[in-house]
Amino acid sequence: MVRGWVASPDGRHHGAHRDEAARDLGASSDSFLDLSANINPLGPPEAALAAASRALREDTERYPDLHYPELRAALAGYLGVSPEVVLPTNGGAEALFLAARVAAEWFVRNVRKKAVILEPTFSEYAAAAHAAGFEVVRVVAWRAASDFRLDLAALDEALVNGRDVGLVFLCNPNNPTGDAIPCEEVLSLAEWVRGAGAALVVDEAFADFVPPLSVAGKVGRDLFVARSFTKFFAMPGLRLGCLVARDLERVRALQPSWSVNAVAAAAGVVAAGDTVFAEATIAEVEMRRRELFSALGGLPGITPYPSAANFLLVHGPERLPEELARRGVLVRSCEPFLGLGPGFFRVAVRSKEENERFVGVLRSFLGSPLGGAS
């Protein structure tokens, strides 16, 4: 098995393993069509790249403003909230870790020591919960039998039977299944979790692709929203996100100073105000996702599942990700995810040409003796 497709010793696993696959296969990393990371196919906004370049030249020798007033205002405007509830972070991952620490400090007080992770989902939630001192309870709440729609009964059982639950993580849209929960249902879920004496962290890393889903404007003492600006704005190397939360000064006390570098801050200010880019991205990704879903559904032995994000969860032959890698295409094996396992993989929605190339390689493999299709 090519490294990067199984869980690491600390339980974390991710896509974006192009360099690891290249080393294992003796190939150039630039030779792959990389569909393992869910990055906007349009690339980053040109104006944001220009701002980042200026900041690199002009601001490298200065510390960023400790409170990031311009960045907070820009992100707040983008999210439709007050700057008073926006804390810029080093990517969405730092926002998740901060939210878990805040929940542990504000709500747990050595009584509610468990965090519920709704699986299959992003592995960093468990890492964040462990770092904050929680015992992790994993509940399979998305299943193939229901096209991976969220099963709230699974969460209800965890809350009813686990009186010591202090934290619940929800990914919306969920990674890697693509399921999206309407804003009203998320708020109802937040009330339910609050009634059980716990806090809810909603990870909206992919909500940019479906803006009406966001509950960022409804945060409270026991509802936190984590955002990532690396997927939608195609800037994963710059690491920019934010936590939307109340009582922000108490949250900041848990965060290292200057978490966001000057280059990422400058790019974020410009990207957040680029409405033309945002509208073009939403339209492009929706169209390409429909095309890719239809193309995959027409292949023998391949089952794509509905998604609201810029990726699709797919089921196919076992070891398919590794076989595709040997043919120059990287997808995200989902074998390490609880509730998925062998045969499942996630594929990013890319440009028309890239999607067609992927489907062509997949069709060729399925038609070969190794692929098992006649």
N, C-alpha and C positions, 0 to 999 in steps of 0.2 A: 504494500500500500504506500502510495506517495505521501510523504510527510505533509502535515497541515490539514489532513482530512479526518483526523481522529482527535479526540479530546486530549489536551495537555494534562500533565499531572495535577494542575490546580483546577481542572474542570472547564477551562475556557477553550473555546474553539470558534474560529472565524473563517470567513472567506478571504479574498485578497492574498492568496498564497502563491502568486506567480513566481516569485523568486525561489521559494522552496521547491516547487514543482520543476523549475528549470534546472536546479542543482541535481535533483534526483533523476531526471530524465536526460541529463547531459545536453540540454538545449539552451538557447538564448531566451532570456525572459521576454524580450521584445518580439519573439516569434509567435507568441500565443495570442489567440483571440480570447481575452479575459472576460468572462461573464460570471465570475465568482464574486465580484464586488458590485454592490448596487449603487452605481454612480450615474448621475445624469448624463445621458448620451449626448447632450448638447455641449458638454464641457462647462467650465466656469464662465461667468459673464466677463466679457472683455474689459469692461470698465473696472470691474473688481480686480482683475489681474494688473491693470495699469496702476490702480491705487496701491496694490501690494508692492509693486516694483518701486514706486515712489517712496513708500514707507521704508523699504529695505535700504534705499540710498540715503534717505534723510533722517530717519528716526532710529536707526540701529544703535546709535551712541547715547540715546536718551531712554530713560525708563518710561513705560506707558503711564498715563494718568491712573493712579491707584483705583479710582472709582469708575473709570471708563464712561464718563457722562455722554459722549457722542455715540459710542457704541450702544449703550443702554437705550438711548433715545431711538436709535435706528431700529434696533431689534424690537423694542416696544411698539413702534409704529407698524412694523411688519406683522407683529402678532395681534395688534389691536388691543393692547393692554397699557397700563401705566408703567413708566420707567421704574417706579418705586417697587415693582414686584419682579424685575428682571435682573438676574445676576449672570453676567457673562462667564463662561467656563471653558476649560481646555477640552473642547469637544463635548459631545453628549455623554461620554463615559464619566467625566468628572461630575456632571450634573447628577447622574444616577448615584454615584458614591456619596455625594453631599446629601442628597435626599435621604439616603439610608441612615447616614450619621445623624441628621437632624431628627428623623423619626426615633432613632434609638435614644437620643438625648431628651426629646420633648415628651415622648409617649410611653416608652418602655419602663424606665425606672425599675429595672430588675424584676418586673412582673411579666410583661408580655415579651417573650424572648424568641418568638418564631416569626419567620417571614415566609409568606406563601408565594411560590413562583408558579405561574400558570403555564404549563408546558404543552407542546414544544415551543420554545421561545429563546430569546437572546441570552447567551451564557453569562454576560456581565452582571445580570441581576443577582445571581447567586453569589458571584464574587463580591459585589457591593454589600450584600446582606451579611456575608461572612466577615467582611472587613469592619462592619459596624457592630459585630458581636451577636448577630442573630443566628439561630438554628434554622436551616433552610428546610421547608416542607414543599416538595414538588408534587403538583397536582396536574394530571393530564386532562386538559380542558378543551383541546382542539383535536378532533379525530377525523380520520378519512371517511368514516361511515356517514358523517354529516357534512361532507365537503369542507371540513375544518371550520365550521361555524362554532363560536364560543359556547361551551356548555356551562351555563351559570350554576347548574345543580352541583357540579364538581366543586366550585368555589364555596357554595353554600354548605356543603358537607364539611369542608375544611374549616370554615368559620364556626359552625355549630359544634363540631367535635374538638376544635382547638381553641379553647377559651384563652389560651396564652398567645394568640396571634396578635402581633403588633404592627405588621407591615404587609402590604400586598402590592405586587408589581403587575402592571398591565401594559402590554405593548399594543399600540393602536395607530395604524394598521400593524397587525402582528407579523413579526419576523421569526420564522421563515414562511408562515402559511399564507400571508396576504390578506387574511380576514380583517374587515374593518367594522367597527361598532359605532353607530350614530352617536352624536354628541349627547342627546337626551338620555340614551341608555348608559353612557359612561357616567353621567351625573347621578343617575339613579343608583348605579353600582357604587359610586362614591358615598352616597347616603347610607347604603346597605353596609359598606365596610366601616363607615364612621359609627353606625349603630352597634357594630360588633366590637367597638373600642379600638379599632386599628386605623392606620393611615394608608392612603392609596397613592402610589407613584405611577403616573401615566407617562410612558415613554412615547413621545410623538415624533420620533426620528424620521418617520415617513409620512407624517400628516401634511407636509407641504404639498404633496401630490393630491391631497383631498382636503383643502382648507376647512370646509364646514365641519370636519370631525373634531377640530381642536376644542379643548376645554380650558385653554390657557387663561381665558378671561374669567374663569370661575374658581381659581385657586383659593384655598383657605388654609387654616392651620393644619388640617389633616388631609389636604389634597395638594399634591405637588405635580408639576408638569416639567418633564425634561425634554429639551429640544436639541437637535443636532443640525448644523448648517453645512455639514460636509457632504451629505448625499445629494440633496436637491441642487446645491450650488457647486457640486463637483470639486470640493476643496478638502479632501480627506487629509492631505498632507499638512494643511495649515491648522487643523484642530480647533474648531470653533463651535460652541454650543451655548446653551444657557439653561439655568434653572428658573422656573417661574414659581414664586412662593411668597407667602406673607412673612412679615417680620424679618425682612431681609438682612438687617444688621446682625441679628443673631445667627443667621445662616452664614454670613460672611466671616464670622468669627471662626468658623470651621474650615475656611478655605485659605490656602497659601496666598500670599500677596502676589500680584502680577501674574495670574494664571494664564492670561491671554497675551501673546506677544504682539508687538506693534504691527507686524505685517498682517497677521490674521485679523486684528482689530480694524485696520484700514480697509482690508478687503470686505469684511463683514458690513461695515457702514455703507459701502457702495452697493454691495449685492442686495442688502435688505431693501433698498429703495428702488431696485430695478424691476418695476412692475411688468414691463414688456417682456423681459426674460422669464419671469415667473409664469405669465400667461402662456407664452410659447412653449415652455417646458411641460406644463400640465396638458396642453392639447397634444403635443408630440408624443409624450409617454402614453397617454390614453390610447391614441391611434395605434402605436407600435405594439402595445400590450395586447390589444384586440387581435391584431394580425398574427402575433406570435402564438397566442392562445389557440387560434383557429388552425394554424399550421401544425402545431404540436398535436392537437386533437385528431388530426388526420393521419398520424403515423401509427403503425402497428405496435402494440405493446407499450404505448406511451399515454399517460393520463395526466393532463395539466389540471390544476385546480384554480378556481376563480380568485382574483386578487384585485385589491384597490391600489396597490403600490407599484413601484417600478421593478418588480420581479415577479416570477411565477414559481410556485412549488409544483414539482412534477414527479411522477412515479414512473419508473422504467426498469429495465433489467439490472440486476445487481452488478456492481463493479463498473457500471457505465461511466461514472466520472473519470475513473482512471483510464478507461479505454479512449474516452474523448480526449484526454490530456495527451495521450500518445499520438493523437491525430491533430494536435495543435489547438485544441479548444478546452478552456478551463470553465467548469461549472462548480457550484458549491455542493459538495456531498453533504447530505443531511443525516448520514448514518449516526453521528454522535448525539443527535437530538432525542431526548426522551419522548416516546410516542411516535417516532418516525422509524429510523433504522434503515437497513439495506434496501436499495431500490429507490429511495427518495433523494432528490436533488433540487437545488434552487438555481434558477437561471435569471440573470439580470436582463431587463428589457433594454436593448441597445438601439442603434440606428437600423434603418430598413436593411441596409447592405450587410451589417454585422449579423442581424437576426437571420437573414436568408443564408448567410454562410454557415451559421450554426445549424440551422435546420438541414442544410445540405449534407454536412458532415454526419449529423445524427442519422439521417435517412440512409446514407451510404453504409454506416456501421450496422444499422438494423437489417439491411439487406445482405450483409455478409454472413458467412457461416458462423463467425464468432458472435454476431448479433442475434442469431437464432430466428430471424424472420425469413419467410419464404418469399 
